[in-house]
Amino acid sequence: MNGARPPRTFDRRSLLKVSAAAAYLALLPRAEELAAAPLNYELKPTKLEDGIWMIPGAQDAITMANGGAIANISILDTDAGAIIVDTGPSRRFGEALVKLARELTGKDVARVYNTHFHPDHVFGNQAFDAKVIAAPQGVIDGLKVAGEGFADSMYLIAGDWMRGTEVVLPGVALTSDVEDFGNRRIRPMAMRGHTESDLVLFEENSGLMFAGDLVFLDRAPTTPHADIERWRISLANLGGIPHNRLVPGHGPVEEGDRGIAQTRAWIELIDAMIKDAFERGLDINEAIGLDLPEWTQKIAVARYEYERSVMHLYPVLEAERLPKLNNKS
Amino acid sequence: MVRRLFLAIAAILATAPAAAEPQVDPLKSPVWSDLAKKVFGEAPYVFDDAVKVSVPHVVENQAQAPIIADARGLADVKRLIVFSDLNPIQLAIALEPQAAAPFVGMRLKVEQSTPIRAAALTADGTWHVGGVYLEAAGGGCTSPAAARSVANWWDTLGEAQGRVWPAADGYSRVRFRIRHPMDTGLAKDNTPAYFIESIDLKSESGSVLATLKTFEPVGEDPTITLLVKLPPNETAISIDGRDNNGQIYRANIPTPRTDATSRQPS
C-alpha cells in the first residue's frame, strides 16, 4: 500500500457500493428498471391534536424497503412558524418533510430539534437551514464524530434512498430552559442513557412530551450507544414529569406510562440476560442464540435488537469482568 | 504480505493425498475454486454440514465480528482453520486441538460481506468445509486499530485476562483476551502489520492442550474461546503467545476448583 490518497471519486463509500454491487450483480435489476422506479417517501401524518401531527415510523429495522423511515417525526404549528422534531433518515425524507410542514402549517420552519445523533433521526437535516436546527451540545459532538460512519452504514443498508445525503450538524447548541413560539412554549430537557446526549421536549400548551429514543413502545429499544444505568435514571425522571400524552421515538402515542414501563422492562431484561450469559461462559454467538421470554413476542424486532445488544454490551463485560491475569515474563 | 500469506498457508497444509473431484460451492463464491487450491493445495476436500460456522445476523462493528467454528461433529480432527473468501487477508486462525475440542470462538475483521469458512482436517487427510455468508458493511481490515488513537497504547500491550469454566462433558471452557493492536498492515494510517502470530495453551504440568496460529484478520485485543481437556487436579492453564516482532506474551489462567464451589471464578 502506498500513502497516496485515493481520488475523491473513489472514496470509501463509493467503493463499498461497488463491492456490494459486484457481490449481488446477479440480483440487481437492469438499469432501466432502476430508473423507472424513483424512490419517494409517502409521508402519512397522524393528527395528534389541533396543530400537531406525527409521521409514524415503521416498527422495523432500517431496510431497503422502508428507506430508513422508522423513527417518529413530529410537526407543530406555532405563531412563530413550524417546529419539526427529528428530520428522518435521508435528504429525500427531509425534503418531503419540508414540503409537508408547509402544506400543514402554511408557514416557514422556525425550529428543528434533533433528539439525539442516530441517523434515522437526523439525516434529513440537510433539507433545513442549519441555523434553525437545535440540539444539546452532546448531540452535535456525537454527530460530528460518528456521522460519516453512520452515513457509510446507511448507504449500504438503505441504498438509493440515501442518494445525495450528507451529514449536517445542528447550528444551535440548546442551553435555554424554555423556547417561546407564542402560542406554544417548548421546554427542552437534556438527559442521557439511550445515547451520551438525549433531548426530551415538553410542550406546555398541549402537555405532550416528546421523549425521543429514551422511550420505545411495542418496538425493541436499540443500544449501540446506551448506558443502561443512565437510561434507568432518565426513565425514572421521565416518569416523574406530569404529561398528557407521550410521543416515543418509535411506537404509538399514548396516555399513561406504558412506553416508559416497557422500555424499562426491556433494558432490565437484556442487561440481566447478557450478564448471566457472560458469567456462564457463553461466547457472543452462543449468547445471541438464547430464548427471549414470551412477553417480548409482541414487541417488534425483539430478537434482532437483542442480538445487536449482545454485540454492543458483551465486549464491555469482557474488558471489565474477565479476571486480570498475572503475566509471566 | 502475499508471500508471507502463502508461506503461512503452506505451513498448515497437510501432505497432499490424491487430487479430489471439483466441488460445487454451496455459497457460490466467485473466488472459491482459486481459494480452495490456495488453501488446500491438492488435498481432497468435501463440503460438510458437520463443520458449523456461527455468525450474527447483523454486524455493526466490522473490526470485531464474532465467529464460532465448531467441528465437534467430526471425529479425529487434526486441524481447524477459519478463513474468509473476500477479505484481503483470507486466513484468520488455525487451531491444532491436541487435547481440545475442534472448536474456536474468535472475533474477525471483515472488509466486506463475505463467506466465512471453517475447514477441519481429519486424520484421513480430507478437509471438511463448512461456511455461512456474513453480511457486513465492511472496512474492518483497513481501519486503524483503536489502540492507534491512544497515545500510551504500549502501556497495556500484552495485558491478559482470562477465565476457565468447568464443563460437564469433560471439556473445560477457557476464554482469554490479550491486549494487542493486531495491525493488518492495510490500514489507512500506514501502520505496518503487527500481530500476535502464535498462542500455545498448556496445562501447568506442561502437556500441550492446543496450539493456535493467528493472523492479521483476528480482531484487536484477541478474545478467544476454546474447549480443552484438562488433566485432573490442574490448577492453571498457561498461555504462551508471540507476535511478529518477537515479543513474547505469557500468562497463567487459574482453573476453578472442581468441588461444589467450582462455579465461582477463582
HADDOCK unambig.tbl for C-alpha pairs under 7 A between the chains (distance, minus, plus):
assign (segid A and resid 1 and name CA) (segid B and resid 186 and name CA) 6.84 0.50 0.50
assign (segid A and resid 3 and name CA) (segid B and resid 190 and name CA) 6.96 0.50 0.50
assign (segid A and resid 153 and name CA) (segid B and resid 137 and name CA) 6.07 0.50 0.50
assign (segid A and resid 156 and name CA) (segid B and resid 137 and name CA) 6.33 0.50 0.50
assign (segid A and resid 281 and name CA) (segid B and resid 165 and name CA) 6.47 0.50 0.50
assign (segid A and resid 283 and name CA) (segid B and resid 105 and name CA) 6.81 0.50 0.50
assign (segid A and resid 284 and name CA) (segid B and resid 66 and name CA) 6.50 0.50 0.50
assign (segid A and resid 285 and name CA) (segid B and resid 54 and name CA) 6.50 0.50 0.50
assign (segid A and resid 285 and name CA) (segid B and resid 55 and name CA) 6.48 0.50 0.50
assign (segid A and resid 285 and name CA) (segid B and resid 56 and name CA) 6.52 0.50 0.50
assign (segid A and resid 285 and name CA) (segid B and resid 66 and name CA) 6.60 0.50 0.50
assign (segid A and resid 285 and name CA) (segid B and resid 68 and name CA) 6.94 0.50 0.50
assign (segid A and resid 322 and name CA) (segid B and resid 161 and name CA) 5.59 0.50 0.50
assign (segid A and resid 322 and name CA) (segid B and resid 162 and name CA) 5.54 0.50 0.50
assign (segid A and resid 322 and name CA) (segid B and resid 163 and name CA) 6.40 0.50 0.50
assign (segid A and resid 323 and name CA) (segid B and resid 161 and name CA) 5.36 0.50 0.50
assign (segid A and resid 323 and name CA) (segid B and resid 162 and name CA) 5.68 0.50 0.50
assign (segid A and resid 323 and name CA) (segid B and resid 163 and name CA) 6.46 0.50 0.50
assign (segid A and resid 324 and name CA) (segid B and resid 160 and name CA) 6.13 0.50 0.50
assign (segid A and resid 324 and name CA) (segid B and resid 161 and name CA) 4.27 0.50 0.50
assign (segid A and resid 324 and name CA) (segid B and resid 162 and name CA) 6.61 0.50 0.50
assign (segid A and resid 325 and name CA) (segid B and resid 160 and name CA) 5.53 0.50 0.50
assign (segid A and resid 325 and name CA) (segid B and resid 161 and name CA) 5.11 0.50 0.50
assign (segid A and resid 325 and name CA) (segid B and resid 162 and name CA) 6.60 0.50 0.50
assign (segid A and resid 325 and name CA) (segid B and resid 251 and name CA) 6.28 0.50 0.50
assign (segid A and resid 325 and name CA) (segid B and resid 252 and name CA) 6.47 0.50 0.50
assign (segid A and resid 325 and name CA) (segid B and resid 253 and name CA) 6.43 0.50 0.50
assign (segid A and resid 326 and name CA) (segid B and resid 251 and name CA) 6.00 0.50 0.50
assign (segid A and resid 326 and name CA) (segid B and resid 252 and name CA) 6.67 0.50 0.50
assign (segid A and resid 327 and name CA) (segid B and resid 160 and name CA) 6.95 0.50 0.50
assign (segid A and resid 327 and name CA) (segid B and resid 250 and name CA) 5.69 0.50 0.50
assign (segid A and resid 327 and name CA) (segid B and resid 251 and name CA) 4.32 0.50 0.50
assign (segid A and resid 327 and name CA) (segid B and resid 252 and name CA) 6.96 0.50 0.50
assign (segid A and resid 328 and name CA) (segid B and resid 250 and name CA) 5.20 0.50 0.50
assign (segid A and resid 328 and name CA) (segid B and resid 251 and name CA) 5.27 0.50 0.50
assign (segid A and resid 329 and name CA) (segid B and resid 250 and name CA) 6.41 0.50 0.50
